[in-house]
Each structure stands twice: as structure tokens, then as C-alpha cells.
Amino acid sequence: MVDARLSEDFDQDPVLIPGAIRVDPENTNYWKTADKAAPVAVYCVKGKWVSQKQADYIAGLGFETYSVDGGLLGYQEFARAND
């Protein structure tokens, strides 16, 4: 699970979904050494433009990718409803 929020969005709320790592979407070097055998789920704030663009980029490098519907906000809403 990859948090691909833009830096300004991450700085406003630096909480990660449990198990996620933070990879700045501008840091394309990260993906040069990442394990392509593991699928990658990507999220941003709302699960729209940023994470979908990042997922497309990663898929183009040969990774199995998913974009998390609703992003971090959707996850937080789900977690509150199921707490």
C-alpha cells in the first residue's frame, strides 16, 4: 500500500493507512528498485487524479497496481463507520 499524496496534502495530515508506506509521486527513483512481484495499491486524498496517475505510471513499469477508491478520506470514513 502506497501513500502517493502530494507533499502539501501529506504535510497537512501525515497519517498513513496502517501498513502503507509514503512514496512522493515525484520520486520516480523509488520504483527502480521496488519488488515487481508484489502488487501495489496506491491512494491519495480522494482516490482520484493523483493516485490514478501514479498507478498508471507504476503499471507502465510492469507492476500489478490498484488505485484505492475514495483514497485516504474514504478509508477514514470506512474505519470510523466500522469502529
C-alpha positions in Angstrom: 0.0 0.0 0.0 1.5 3.3 -1.1 0.5 6.8 0.1 1.1 8.9 -3.0 -0.4 12.2 -1.8 1.2 15.4 -2.9 3.7 16.8 -0.4 1.4 19.7 0.6 -1.5 17.3 1.2 0.7 14.9 3.2 2.1 17.7 5.3 -1.4 18.8 6.3 -2.3 15.3 7.5 0.7 13.0 7.8 -1.3 9.9 8.9 -0.8 6.8 6.9 -3.3 3.9 6.3 -1.9 1.1 8.5 0.7 -0.9 6.6 1.2 1.8 4.0 4.5 3.5 3.0 4.9 7.1 1.8 6.3 7.5 -1.7 6.2 11.0 -3.0 4.7 10.8 -6.5 7.5 12.9 -7.8 10.1 10.3 -6.6 10.3 8.0 -9.6 13.6 6.6 -8.5 11.9 4.6 -5.8 10.2 2.3 -8.4 13.6 1.4 -10.0 14.4 -0.9 -7.0 10.9 -1.9 -5.8 9.8 -5.5 -5.9 7.7 -6.1 -9.0 6.4 -9.4 -7.6 4.2 -7.6 -5.0 1.0 -5.9 -6.1 0.8 -2.2 -5.3 -2.3 -0.4 -4.0 -2.0 3.4 -4.4 -4.0 6.1 -2.6 -4.1 9.9 -2.4 -6.5 12.2 -0.6 -9.7 11.3 -2.6 -8.5 8.4 -4.8 -8.8 10.4 -7.9 -6.3 12.1 -10.1 -3.0 11.7 -8.1 -3.3 8.1 -7.2 -4.8 7.1 -10.6 -1.9 8.8 -12.4 0.6 7.2 -10.1 -1.0 3.8 -10.5 -0.9 4.2 -14.3 2.8 5.1 -14.2 3.7 2.2 -11.9 1.7 -0.2 -14.1 3.7 1.0 -17.1 6.9 -0.2 -15.3 5.4 -3.7 -15.0 3.8 -3.6 -11.6 0.4 -5.0 -10.8 -1.4 -1.9 -9.5 -4.6 -0.8 -7.9 -5.9 2.7 -7.1 -7.8 2.8 -3.8 -11.4 4.1 -4.4 -12.1 7.1 -2.1 -8.4 7.5 -1.1 -7.5 8.3 2.4 -10.8 10.1 3.1 -12.7 7.0 2.0 -10.6 4.8 4.2 -11.0 7.1 7.2 -14.8 7.2 6.7 -14.9 3.4 6.4 -12.8 3.0 9.5 -15.0 5.3 11.6 -18.1 3.6 10.5 -16.7 0.2 11.4 -15.0 1.2 14.7 
